[in-house]
Amino acid sequence: MSVVKFSNTYPSLLDRFFPYDIWTQHTKNTNKNNAYEPLVNVYQTEKGYAIELIVPGYRKEDIQIEVQENLLSISSKKLPQEQLQPEKKYTYREFYYQDFKRSFSLTEELNTDGISAKYEEGILTVSIPKKEALPSKPVQLITIE
């Protein structure tokens, strides 16, 4: 049983060798609706789990993290570069920023009240602690009457 469930499919072998669309030169980390999805790593720590998203160029003020019931959602609303710096007139552009949203289902063993996040060098790390284990009760003998 996995602790964090994904809705994404595993990339094909061709996508690993050719991460760009040969016609548009855009990266293939988009979903079926052609919306941008930042790449993700999930790993287990001693105290819980961590989710890393690679989001270079975004400010931490641009990113929103929400937990509703057992669904963790990480999203961003980013203004186009033309609106941020209207004095720049591009003749050619290869990088751009888009809004994104990634959602993760969390299991009951995780403490959603203790979730924390940090953003450093273009990588957002969300830490999700496990719930404290309740001490086990000693064996209780039941007498038969």
N, C-alpha and C positions, 0 to 999 in steps of 0.2 A: 504494500500500500504506500503510495507516494504521499508526501506531506503537502507538496505544492503541485497542483495540477495545471497543465498548460492546454491552451486551445490551438497552439501552433503545430504545424506538421514539421517533421524533421526535414532539413534541406536535402535535396537530391545530390548525388555525386557530381553532376554537372554544375549545380549551383555552387558547390564548394570550389571548383576549379575556375568557374567563370561567374564571379559575383555581380557582374554588370550586364545589363541588357545591351546586346550589341547594337540595337537600333537607336536607343535613346541615351545610352551611356549612364543611366541612373542605376543605383544599386538595387538589388533584388530583395532588400529587406522591407518589402511591402506586403500587405495582406491581399486577399482576393478582391477587395474593393479599391485597391491601389493606394491605400493609406499607409503612411510611413509607420514602421514599427521598429523601435530601437532594439538592437541585439541584447540578449539577456544571458547572464550566468546565474545559476542557483547552486549554492553549496551549503553543506551542513557545518555548523560550528559546535563547540562544546555545549553552548547554552541554547542553541536553537538553529535557525537557518538565516541565510543572507541572500538577497537578490541584488545583483549588480546590473545596471543598465548603462550602456555607453551612449552618452548624450553630449558630445562636445559642442561647444558653441552656445549652449543653453545656459541661462543664469538660473540660480536656484530659485529666484523669484518667479521664473517662468513655469516651474514644475509644481504640480499639485498631487498630493498623496492622500487618498481617502480609504477608509475601511467602513464598509456597511455590511452588517451581519458577518459572514465569513468570506467576503469578497474584497480583496485588496486591489485598488485601482490607482495607477500612476499615469498622469496625463500632463499635457502641456498645450498652452495656447501661445504661439509665437508669431509676432508680427513679421510680415515679409521685410526683407532687407531694404527694399525701396522706401518703405514707410519709416524705417528707423534712420536711414541716412539718404534723404531725397537728393542730396547734392551729387551722389555718385551715379554716373551714367555708364552702365556696363556695356561693353561691346561683346563680351563673352563671359559666361558664368558656368561653373561646374558644380559648385556647392550651393546648397539652399537649406532652409529650415522649414519644417512642416509641423503642424499640430500632430500629436500622437496620443494614443491611449492603450495601455497594456493592463490586463486584469488577471488576477491570480486567485484561485479558490484555495482557502486556507482550511486545514483540518481542525478539529476540536482540540487537539493537543497543544495548539499554539495560543499564546497569550496576546490577544490583539490590543490590549491596553498598554503593553510594553513596547510597541513598535517604535523604532527610532530610525532616522535617516541622516546621511551626510553626503555632501557633494564635493568631490575633490578631483581636480585635473580631468574633468570631463566624464567622470564615472560617478553615478548615483548609486549608493549602497544603502539598501533598506534592510535593517536587522529585525528579525522576528523571533522573540524568545519563546521557549517552550514553557508551558504551565508548570508550576512547582508540583512535584509528585507528592501526593498525600502519603503520610507515613502509614505503613500497613499495620493493620490491627493484629494483635496476637491471636493465636488459634483459640477459638472459643468452643468449649465442650458443652454439648447439650445432653442433659440427662433425660432418659426416657421414663415416663411414669407409667 
